[in-house]
Amino acid sequence: MDAIKAGIESMKESQESKKAVNKAEKANDPTVKPSERVDAAFESGKAAMKAQEHSSKAEFHKDKHACS
């Protein structure tokens, strides 16, 4: 069960990482309005934090599975 949880968290991590990259690209695009760039930068940071959280949960479940 822990291996499945680790896989799910890893999948969530990759999705959040992709969101962070897409939002960072929008934040650095000079053709986008400044207010939208600020919002995109904020959302990028938030998605990056969620990706790190899912990464740590995946490692926890992976280690828990390996110890069992």
Contact map, one row per residue, 1 for C-alpha under 8 A:
11111000000000000000000000000000000000000000000000000000000000001000
11111100000000000000000000000000000000000000000000000000000011011000
11111110000000000000000000000000000000000000000000000000000011001000
11111111000000000000000000000000000000000000000000000000000000000000
11111111100000000000000000000000000000000000000000000000010010000000
01111111110000000000000000000000000000000000000000000000111111000000
00111111111000000000000000000000000000000000000000000000010000000000
00011111111100000000000000000000000000000000000000000000010000000000
00001111111110000000000000000000000000000000000000000110110000000000
00000111111111000000000000000000000000000000000000000110010000000000
00000011111111100000000000000000000000000000000000000000000000000000
00000001111111110000000000000000000000000000000000100100000000000000
00000000111111111000000000000000000000000000000001111110000000000000
00000000011111111100000000000000000000000000000000100000000000000000
00000000001111111110000000000000000000000000000000100000000000000000
00000000000111111111000000000000000000000000001101100000000000000000
00000000000011111111100000000000000000000000001100100000000000000000
00000000000001111111110000000000000000000000000000000000000000000000
00000000000000111111111000000000000000000001001000000000000000000000
00000000000000011111111100000000000000000011111100000000000000000000
00000000000000001111111110000000000000000001000000000000000000000000
00000000000000000111111111000000000000000001000000000000000000000000
00000000000000000011111111100000000000011011000000000000000000000000
00000000000000000001111111110000000000011001000000000000000000000000
00000000000000000000111111111000000000000000000000000000000000000000
00000000000000000000011111111001000010011000000000000000000000000000
00000000000000000000001111111001000111111000000000000000000000000000
00000000000000000000000111111100000010000000000000000000000000000000
00000000000000000000000011111111000010000000000000000000000000000000
00000000000000000000000000011111100000000000000000000000000000000000
00000000000000000000000000001111100000000000000000000000000000000000
00000000000000000000000001101111110110000000000000000000000000000000
00000000000000000000000000000111111110000000000000000000000000000000
00000000000000000000000000000001111111000000000000000000000000000000
00000000000000000000000000000000111111100000000000000000000000000000
00000000000000000000000000100001111111110000000000000000000000000000
00000000000000000000000001111001111111111000000000000000000000000000
00000000000000000000000000100000011111111100000000000000000000000000
00000000000000000000000000100000001111111110000000000000000000000000
00000000000000000000001101100000000111111111000000000000000000000000
00000000000000000000001101100000000011111111100000000000000000000000
00000000000000000000000000000000000001111111110000000000000000000000
00000000000000000001001000000000000000111111111000000000000000000000
00000000000000000011111100000000000000011111111100000000000000000000
00000000000000000001000000000000000000001111111110000000000000000000
00000000000000000001000000000000000000000111111111000000000000000000
00000000000000011011000000000000000000000011111111100000000000000000
00000000000000011001000000000000000000000001111111110000000000000000
00000000000000000000000000000000000000000000111111111000000000000000
00000000000010010000000000000000000000000000011111111100000000000000
00000000000111111000000000000000000000000000001111111110000000000000
00000000000010000000000000000000000000000000000111111111000000000000
00000000000010000000000000000000000000000000000011111111100000000000
00000000110110000000000000000000000000000000000001111111110000000000
00000000110010000000000000000000000000000000000000111111111000000000
00000000000000000000000000000000000000000000000000011111111100000000
00000100100000000000000000000000000000000000000000001111111110000000
00001111110000000000000000000000000000000000000000000111111111000000
00000100000000000000000000000000000000000000000000000011111111100000
00000100000000000000000000000000000000000000000000000001111111110000
01101100000000000000000000000000000000000000000000000000111111111000
01100100000000000000000000000000000000000000000000000000011111111100
00000000000000000000000000000000000000000000000000000000001111111110
01000000000000000000000000000000000000000000000000000000000111111111
11100000000000000000000000000000000000000000000000000000000011111111
00000000000000000000000000000000000000000000000000000000000001111111
00000000000000000000000000000000000000000000000000000000000000111111
00000000000000000000000000000000000000000000000000000000000000011111
